[in-house]
């Protein structure tokens, strides 16, 4: 938390003297849509830690984390004034793993049973941002979001007497986010965004499409 505050303070200290508010690119009526890629994937990190513990304890099986997706998503906002916007943020996160368990008799392999696990996390937030610095090429903003959080876990295996399972829910169903970001517009309708946050991806980068809905 302290390091994030330090980074935000440094960015503001650096940018404010360089950013006079001439020829605003972002203004009342601007609609912003942004697909993005983020990280780190904490599900992947936790999955690898669990994998190591399982493999250290197991003498007849093995488990591995194959791949992960996200946290990636799409966010958007609409400026209701020149400085204040409301919007949304959808975040998708996935982790996949598989493994096997050997069935043996007198140290002879009888059967190899497989296990496939897929964990998917969805988060959807309604958010509000304040745009501190807006000019021809830069948009610096910060804000908060609040919404819901859900995880789906599917377990598929051919182990006898074990039914395939699909589990939905979350330890804490409420999602919240604190964010600080910067968008650079090389040309008016298209920008490159970098965002830091707590709740969802710590860091993300995306391509911004901006439309002005008001003349």
N, C-alpha and C positions, 0 to 999 in steps of 0.2 A: 504493500500500500504506500509506504513512504517513497519507494523508488518511482512508483507511478506518479505521485504528486511532484516529485523532483523533475521528471521528464516533462510533465505538463507545464510547470513553472518555467523551465528552460525554453520550451518552445514559444510560450507567450512572450517572454523577455526578448527573444530573438526576433519574433515576427512583428510585434506591435510597432517598433520604429520604422519598419520597412513597408508598412501597409496603410497608406492613406486611403480614405474611403471614397475614391473617385470612381466614376463609371461602374456602378455596381452590376455584377453579373447575376448575383442572387438577390432577389427582391420579392415583395409581396406578389403572390400568384405563381411563383416558381414551383414546378413539380419535379422532384428528383427521384430517379429510380437507379438502383445500384446492385448488381450481382457481385458477390465478393467471395474470396477465399480467406480462411482464418486458421489460427492455431494458438497454442498447441492442442492436440487431441488428448484430453486427460483420460478418456476411456481407454485409449490405446496404451497409455502409460500405466494405468491401473491394471489393465488386462495382462500386460507383460509381467508385472510384479506378481499377480496371482498365478500366472503360468509358471514362473520360476518356483514358486512355493509348491505347486502341484507336482512338478517334475522332480523336485528334490525329495518329496515324500513318497512318490509312487515308484514301485519296482516292476510293475506290469503294464505301465501305460505311459503315454506322452501326450502333451497338449501344446499347441502353438497358436500364436496370433498371426493370422495371414496378412490382413490389410485393414486399413481404416480410411474413412472419408470424413473430411471436415475437421472442425466446425466450419461449414460453408453456409451460404444463404443468400437471401435477397432482402434489401431494405429500401424503404422509400419514405419520402416526406413531402409535405405541402406547406409552403410559407403563408401563414395567415396575416403576418405583418412583414416588414422588411427584415426583422431580426428573429421572429419567433415562428417555429414550425411544429406541426404534429405529424406523426407518421407511424410506421410499423417496422418490425424486424422479425423475419422468419429464419431460424437457425436449424440446420440439419447436421447430425453427427452419427457416424456408424462405425462399428468395430466388428470384425469377423474372425472367428477362430475355429479350429478343429483339432481332433486328436483321436486316440485309440486306446482301448483297454484290451489286454491279452487275457484270454481264458486258458489256463494251463492245468495239466494233471501230471503229477510226477515230473514236473519241469518240462513237459512236452506241450507244445502249442496246439490247442484244440480249435480255438476260434479267435479271430481278431475283430472286436467290435469298434465301430466308429461313432464319433460324437461331433456334431456340427453346431456351433453357437453363433447367433447373430444378434447384436444389440444395436438398436436404433433409438436415437433421442431426438425429439421434436421440441422446439421452443418457439412460441409466438408472443411478441410483445407489442404493446402500444406505447409509443415514446413521444417525448417532447424535447426539442432542442432549442438552444439559444445560440445565434450566430454572432460571435463577438466581432469578427473581422470579415468584411465582405468588400471585395473590389473586383477589378476586371479579371484577375487571374486566380485570386485566393479566396477560400471560404474556410474560416476556422470556427469551430462550434463545440459545444458541450451539452450534455443532456442526460436524461434518465428515462428508463423504460420499465414497464410492469406488465406481466402476462402469465402464461401457463407453461408448465414443463411436464413432458410425458416421455417415458421410456418403454419400448417394447423389446422383449427378449424372447427369441425362438430357439428351442433346443430340439434337435433331431438326432435320433440314435437308433441303432438296431440291437441295443442291449436287451435281452429278454426281461420281461416283467417291468420294463420302464417305458412309460408312455411319452410320446413326443409332447413337449409343452410349449405354450405360448403365453407369456406373462406380460401384462400391461400395468402401468402405474408409475409412481415416482415416490421416493422418500419424502420429498417436499414438492408439491405440485405447483407452487407459485414461483415464477421466474422474475428476476429483477436485473437491471443492468444500469451501470454508470459508465458513460462514454465521453471521450474527447477525441475529436478528429480534425483532419485537414484535407481539403480537396484543392488540387491545382488544376486549373482549366487552361490548357494550351490553346484551345479554341472554344468559342462560347458554349456550344451544346454538349461537349464531351470533356470529362475530367478524370483525373486519377486520384483516388481517395486512399488515405491511410488513417486507420482508427485504432485507438487503444481503449480498453475497457475492462470492467470487472462484471462477471455474469455473462457467459458466452465466451467468444474468442477474446483472449488477451490482446492479440494484435491481428489486424485484418487489412487486406488490400483489395480494392475493387475498381471497376470502371463505371463512371457516373454518366448517365444521360439526363440532361436538364432541359425541361420545356417551360416556356413562359406562357401561362394560360391567360394572362391579362395583357391587354395592349398598353 
